[in-house]
Amino acid sequence: MANGKELKNYQNAIEKALTEKYPGFTIKVFKSLQEEETLPAIVVNKPVLEPKDPTMQIASKFRTTAQLNIFVVYSAADEDNEIECLQQSANLAKFINKNLFGERTPATVSLVEPVFEEGLEEYFIQRIDFEQTIEIVSDN
């Protein structure tokens, strides 16, 4: 069983990198955005983990692909924010792509797209999907 330390370290590495790169943004890593949060914001969803080939794993460690979604969120109250949201999501995708976040394998961005969802009309939202191979230590 994994102790969770590696995922916590990974979360902290992402949060630190985003906070340093985007000091004017609310940064939420593996958490949800609450309505009272200050915008603009960058929200990183919890990862979906897909194990690599188990026959190629070392007994105490295993490698897994972490698939993550990041959302760049701006208020739709100002029309100029739409262009700013697009620009920042492009900049963020460039920053994420090939970033290590404390791991040996660089992250790879696979998608940047706008989010249109009922009930979220008061926001401009851009979604960025990326994945990265991470290593987890197991005591099993």
HELIX and SHEET records of a PDB file:
HELIX    1   1 LYS A    5  LYS A   21  1                                  17    
HELIX    2   2 PRO A   54  MET A   56  5                                   3    
HELIX    3   3 ASP A   80  ILE A   96  1                                  17    
SHEET    1   A 4 THR A  26  VAL A  29  0                                        
SHEET    2   A 4 ALA A  41  VAL A  44  1                                        
SHEET    3   A 4 LYS A  61  SER A  75 -1                                        
SHEET    4   A 4 VAL A  48  PRO A  51 -1                                        
SHEET    1   B 5 THR A  26  VAL A  29  0                                        
SHEET    2   B 5 ALA A  41  VAL A  44  1                                        
SHEET    3   B 5 LYS A  61  SER A  75 -1                                        
SHEET    4   B 5 TYR A 123  VAL A 137 -1                                        
SHEET    5   B 5 THR A 108  PRO A 114 -1                                        
END                                                                             
